[in-house]
Amino acid sequence: MRELTAAGFRLDLVEPEWPEHLAQVWGGWSPLRGRHLPGTAIFVCVRDGAAGSGPQTG
């Protein structure tokens, strides 16, 4: 992450929530666990102000 921020990228974290309609248990995952222990983190990197172009994702 230090390398990305040093290169001018802005980091964001997207953490999806357990869908309300999904009641099925899959392995160790369930609606109860999804409410208390998020299991997925999606990191987004955006570089603003690149010369001659709009925001770039990478």
Backbone bond lengths (Angstrom), bond angles and torsions (degrees), N, CA, C in turn:
res aa  C-N    CA-C-N  psi(-1)  N-CA   C-N-CA  omega(-1)  CA-C   N-CA-C  phi
1 M - - - 1.435 - - 1.528 110.20 -
2 R 1.309 117.25 -34.67 1.462 119.60 177.72 1.523 111.62 -61.79
3 E 1.316 115.69 -40.80 1.465 120.05 178.81 1.529 111.15 -63.23
4 L 1.323 116.16 -40.53 1.461 119.77 179.82 1.529 111.31 -66.63
5 T 1.323 117.22 -45.45 1.463 118.94 179.88 1.524 110.77 -67.45
6 A 1.324 118.10 -34.82 1.464 121.08 177.09 1.529 110.81 -65.10
7 A 1.330 117.18 -28.79 1.469 121.89 179.42 1.525 111.80 -85.62
8 G 1.341 117.48 2.98 1.458 120.62 176.51 1.507 115.32 95.23
9 F 1.316 117.41 10.53 1.462 119.98 179.03 1.520 110.30 -87.14
10 R 1.318 115.65 146.11 1.452 123.31 173.51 1.525 107.01 -104.27
11 L 1.320 116.93 130.18 1.464 121.21 -177.32 1.520 110.57 -98.84
12 D 1.319 115.66 142.44 1.450 121.65 176.55 1.519 107.07 -136.21
13 L 1.306 117.35 153.10 1.450 123.06 179.47 1.518 109.07 -118.88
14 V 1.327 115.83 126.71 1.456 122.03 176.16 1.524 106.24 -112.15
15 E 1.314 116.33 122.65 1.457 120.95 -178.05 1.522 109.14 -121.76
16 P 1.350 116.77 98.96 1.460 119.25 -177.98 1.525 111.37 -65.73
17 E 1.327 115.63 146.85 1.459 121.19 178.69 1.521 110.23 -97.33
18 W 1.325 115.67 157.53 1.459 120.99 178.07 1.523 108.58 -64.96
19 P 1.328 118.97 128.78 1.465 121.23 -179.39 1.525 111.87 -62.89
20 E 1.318 116.56 134.50 1.470 122.44 -178.47 1.527 112.01 -58.20
21 H 1.328 117.12 -39.17 1.467 120.73 -175.05 1.532 113.30 -77.38
22 L 1.317 118.34 -10.37 1.460 121.52 -175.65 1.526 110.35 -90.08
23 A 1.318 117.20 108.75 1.454 122.46 -177.84 1.526 112.17 -107.45
24 Q 1.322 117.21 -6.14 1.458 122.44 -176.10 1.532 111.13 -71.76
25 V 1.329 116.29 142.11 1.468 122.08 173.19 1.518 107.02 -94.76
26 W 1.324 116.41 132.33 1.454 121.49 -179.14 1.519 107.79 -129.81
27 G 1.334 116.14 110.84 1.464 119.95 -176.11 1.524 109.11 58.67
28 G 1.321 117.42 -123.92 1.455 121.48 176.92 1.506 113.79 -92.15
29 W 1.330 117.43 3.46 1.470 121.35 -176.01 1.514 110.53 -97.22
30 S 1.311 116.29 137.98 1.460 121.92 179.88 1.523 108.63 -154.10
31 P 1.338 117.43 169.41 1.463 119.48 176.39 1.533 112.21 -58.09
32 L 1.335 117.08 -38.69 1.466 120.08 -179.90 1.530 110.68 -63.20
33 R 1.314 116.42 -48.44 1.473 119.63 179.08 1.522 110.94 -64.24
34 G 1.327 117.02 -39.81 1.461 120.69 -179.94 1.515 112.87 -61.46
35 R 1.326 117.88 -31.50 1.464 121.03 178.09 1.519 111.93 -73.55
36 H 1.344 117.31 -30.49 1.463 120.96 -173.73 1.523 114.13 -102.75
37 L 1.319 117.45 -33.57 1.464 121.66 -177.25 1.520 110.32 -129.95
38 P 1.309 117.98 93.78 1.460 119.21 177.72 1.531 109.97 -58.49
39 G 1.312 116.35 142.00 1.454 119.28 -175.19 1.511 115.31 -112.95
40 T 1.309 118.09 -5.59 1.455 120.94 -177.28 1.512 109.53 -131.11
41 A 1.308 116.42 132.71 1.461 121.82 173.31 1.520 107.23 -126.74
42 I 1.306 116.79 127.12 1.458 122.00 178.27 1.513 107.13 -112.04
43 F 1.320 116.65 119.28 1.454 121.48 179.87 1.525 109.13 -96.73
44 V 1.316 116.01 130.11 1.448 122.41 -178.54 1.524 108.00 -115.86
45 C 1.319 116.81 132.23 1.465 122.24 178.06 1.521 108.67 -115.62
46 V 1.320 115.88 127.78 1.461 121.25 -179.70 1.519 108.00 -129.39
47 R 1.318 116.34 133.72 1.458 120.54 175.56 1.512 108.33 -112.01
48 D 1.319 116.36 110.77 1.456 122.19 179.98 1.521 110.85 -85.45
49 G 1.312 115.50 150.66 1.450 120.82 171.54 1.514 115.87 72.36
50 A 1.303 119.31 26.63 1.469 121.01 176.05 1.533 108.29 -65.38
51 A 1.298 116.66 139.65 1.464 122.01 -176.45 1.527 111.55 -56.34
52 G 1.312 116.58 120.30 1.452 121.92 173.59 1.512 115.64 76.64
53 S 1.322 118.45 11.04 1.460 118.40 179.65 1.515 109.93 -149.54
54 G 1.315 114.97 170.05 1.467 121.27 177.21 1.506 110.37 -82.31
55 P 1.340 116.56 -167.38 1.457 120.10 179.17 1.507 112.19 -57.55
56 Q 1.314 117.01 142.07 1.455 123.14 178.55 1.508 108.04 -115.87
57 T 1.325 117.53 138.84 1.450 121.19 175.41 1.512 108.46 -109.10
58 G 1.297 115.69 150.25 1.454 118.37 -179.16 1.479 113.38 -158.77
